[in-house]
């Protein structure tokens, strides 16, 4: 037996079903279109913003290269506006380098610490940490320099961290610990012989031999 006895009953059943479910279907279709176009708009927006940021970064770096210290304030503003993206990290590293040249070490420390501790790109954090340690050493702050090095745990920077640690320890009048650090750096080095590092180690070994040599009677 047919479910519906007449075309009229079929039409009425369809109308009844549509009244119950039609709004949901329309809403679902609308949401689907909104989601589709929203996602496309979002991707377009992200791409556009990335292109704008890249252009702003290039302009800012050109300004830094041409005006140096005079542009520091403008570069700092760019970094503040891009604190959560890679361009902000890159600009901070560049500004810190120029700040060191201008003997603005506090500014260099500020920018390097920002990247080392809060950088958006994990690749830049260890680079900033090592540079931060070197600047702090130049400021005669060995304890702070060692603390900055402790935060750098990436395996690929193991040799560099050990070498800088040796520099800090040597400057802190701890030659034995410095020699151990240099030896560890040489052992961890994956680029083969490091003439400068070897020279540092040899100089400490010679100095140690002189101290340990018995005095002539």
C-alpha positions as CSV (number, residue, x, y, z in Angstrom):
1,X,0.0,0.0,0.0
2,X,1.3,3.4,-0.8
3,X,2.4,5.6,2.1
4,X,0.3,8.5,0.7
5,X,-3.1,7.8,-0.8
6,X,-3.1,10.9,-3.0
7,X,-0.9,13.6,-4.5
8,X,-2.6,16.1,-2.2
9,X,-1.4,14.2,0.9
10,X,2.1,14.0,-0.6
11,X,2.1,17.8,-1.1
12,X,0.9,18.4,2.4
13,X,3.5,16.1,3.8
14,X,6.3,17.9,1.9
15,X,5.0,21.3,3.1
16,X,4.9,20.0,6.7
17,X,8.4,18.6,6.5
18,X,9.7,21.8,4.9
19,X,8.1,23.9,7.7
20,X,9.9,21.8,10.3
21,X,13.3,21.5,8.6
22,X,13.5,24.2,5.9
23,X,15.0,26.9,8.1
24,X,17.7,24.5,9.3
25,X,18.6,23.6,5.7
26,X,18.8,27.2,4.6
27,X,20.8,28.2,7.7
28,X,23.2,25.3,7.0
29,X,23.7,26.4,3.4
30,X,24.2,30.0,4.4
31,X,26.7,29.0,7.1
32,X,28.5,26.8,4.5
33,X,28.8,29.7,2.1
34,X,29.9,32.1,4.8
35,X,32.5,29.7,6.0
36,X,33.8,29.1,2.5
37,X,34.0,32.8,1.6
38,X,35.2,33.6,5.2
39,X,38.0,31.2,4.9
40,X,39.0,32.5,1.5
41,X,38.8,36.1,2.8
42,X,40.9,35.1,5.8
43,X,43.6,33.5,3.6
44,X,43.6,36.6,1.3
45,X,43.8,38.8,4.3
46,X,46.7,36.9,5.8
47,X,48.6,37.0,2.5
48,X,47.9,40.7,2.1
49,X,49.1,41.4,5.6
50,X,52.2,39.3,5.1
51,X,53.1,41.2,1.9
52,X,52.5,44.6,3.7
53,X,54.7,43.5,6.6
54,X,57.4,42.4,4.2
55,X,57.4,45.7,2.4
56,X,57.4,47.6,5.7
57,X,60.3,45.5,6.9
58,X,62.4,46.2,3.8
59,X,61.7,49.9,4.1
60,X,62.7,49.9,7.8
61,X,65.9,48.0,7.2
62,X,66.8,50.3,4.4
63,X,66.2,53.2,6.7
64,X,68.4,51.6,9.4
65,X,71.2,50.9,6.8
66,X,71.2,54.5,5.6
67,X,70.6,56.5,8.8
68,X,72.0,54.1,11.4
69,X,71.5,55.6,14.9
70,X,69.1,58.3,13.7
71,X,66.6,55.6,12.7
72,X,66.7,53.7,16.0
73,X,63.4,55.1,17.2
74,X,61.6,54.4,14.0
75,X,63.0,50.8,13.9
76,X,61.9,50.3,17.6
77,X,58.4,51.4,16.7
78,X,58.3,48.9,13.8
79,X,59.4,46.1,16.2
80,X,56.7,47.1,18.7
81,X,54.1,46.9,16.0
82,X,55.4,43.5,14.9
83,X,56.2,41.9,18.2
84,X,54.3,38.7,17.4
85,X,55.8,37.9,14.0
86,X,59.0,37.0,12.3
87,X,59.6,40.4,10.9
88,X,59.7,41.9,14.4
89,X,62.3,39.3,15.5
90,X,64.5,40.0,12.4
91,X,64.3,43.8,12.9
92,X,65.2,43.4,16.6
93,X,68.3,41.4,15.7
94,X,69.3,44.0,13.1
95,X,68.7,46.8,15.5
96,X,70.8,45.1,18.2
97,X,73.7,44.8,15.9
98,X,73.6,48.5,14.9
99,X,73.1,49.4,18.6
100,X,76.4,47.6,19.5
101,X,78.2,49.5,16.7
102,X,76.8,52.7,18.2
103,X,77.9,51.6,21.7
104,X,74.2,51.6,22.7
105,X,74.6,48.3,24.6
106,X,71.6,48.7,26.8
107,X,69.4,49.0,23.7
108,X,71.1,45.9,22.2
109,X,70.4,44.0,25.4
110,X,66.8,45.0,25.4
111,X,66.2,43.9,21.8
112,X,68.2,40.6,22.1
113,X,66.4,39.7,25.4
114,X,63.1,40.3,23.7
115,X,63.9,37.8,20.9
116,X,65.6,35.3,23.2
117,X,62.7,35.2,25.7
118,X,59.6,36.1,23.7
119,X,60.6,35.6,20.0
120,X,57.9,34.3,17.7
121,X,60.4,32.1,15.8
122,X,62.1,29.3,17.7
123,X,65.1,29.5,15.2
124,X,66.0,33.0,16.3
125,X,65.8,32.5,20.1
126,X,69.2,30.7,20.5
127,X,70.9,33.1,18.1
128,X,69.6,36.0,20.2
129,X,70.6,34.3,23.5
130,X,74.2,33.8,22.4
131,X,74.5,37.4,21.1
132,X,72.9,38.6,24.4
133,X,75.6,36.7,26.4
134,X,78.4,38.4,24.3
135,X,76.9,41.9,24.8
136,X,76.5,41.3,28.6
137,X,80.1,40.1,28.7
138,X,81.2,43.4,27.0
139,X,79.2,45.2,29.7
140,X,81.2,43.3,32.4
141,X,78.1,41.3,33.5
142,X,79.5,37.8,33.5
143,X,76.8,36.3,35.8
144,X,74.1,37.6,33.5
145,X,76.0,36.4,30.5
146,X,76.2,32.8,31.9
147,X,72.5,32.9,32.7
148,X,71.7,33.9,29.1
149,X,73.8,31.0,27.8
150,X,72.0,28.6,30.1
151,X,68.8,29.3,28.2
152,X,70.3,28.1,24.9
153,X,69.7,24.4,24.7
154,X,69.6,23.8,21.0
155,X,72.0,21.0,20.1
156,X,73.4,22.7,16.9
157,X,74.6,25.6,19.1
158,X,76.4,23.5,21.7
159,X,79.9,24.3,20.5
160,X,79.2,28.0,20.2
161,X,77.6,28.1,23.7
162,X,80.6,26.3,25.2
163,X,83.1,28.7,23.5
164,X,81.3,31.8,24.7
165,X,81.0,30.2,28.1
166,X,84.8,29.8,28.1
167,X,85.2,33.5,27.2
168,X,82.9,34.5,30.1
169,X,84.8,32.3,32.6
170,X,88.1,33.5,31.4
171,X,87.0,37.1,31.9
172,X,85.8,36.1,35.4
173,X,89.4,34.9,36.3
174,X,88.4,31.2,36.2
175,X,91.0,29.9,33.7
176,X,90.6,26.2,34.6
177,X,86.8,26.3,34.0
178,X,87.4,28.3,30.9
179,X,89.8,25.6,29.6
180,X,87.2,22.9,30.3
181,X,84.6,25.0,28.4
182,X,86.9,25.5,25.4
183,X,87.8,21.8,25.3
184,X,84.1,20.9,25.4
185,X,83.5,23.4,22.5
186,X,86.3,21.9,20.5
187,X,84.8,18.4,21.1
188,X,81.3,19.5,20.1
189,X,82.4,21.3,17.0
190,X,81.0,19.7,13.9
191,X,82.9,21.9,11.5
192,X,86.3,20.4,12.0
193,X,89.2,22.3,13.4
194,X,88.5,25.8,14.8
195,X,91.8,27.7,14.7
196,X,90.6,30.5,17.0
197,X,89.1,28.1,19.5
198,X,92.3,26.0,19.4
199,X,94.4,29.0,20.0
200,X,92.4,30.0,23.1
201,X,92.8,26.5,24.5
202,X,96.5,26.4,23.7
203,X,97.1,29.8,25.3
204,X,95.4,28.6,28.5
205,X,97.4,25.3,28.5
206,X,100.7,27.3,28.1
207,X,99.7,29.6,31.0
208,X,98.8,26.6,33.1
209,X,102.1,24.9,32.4
210,X,104.0,28.0,33.5
211,X,102.1,28.1,36.7
212,X,102.7,24.5,37.4
213,X,106.4,24.5,36.5
214,X,108.7,24.1,39.5
215,X,110.7,27.1,40.4
216,X,114.4,26.8,39.9
217,X,116.5,26.8,43.1
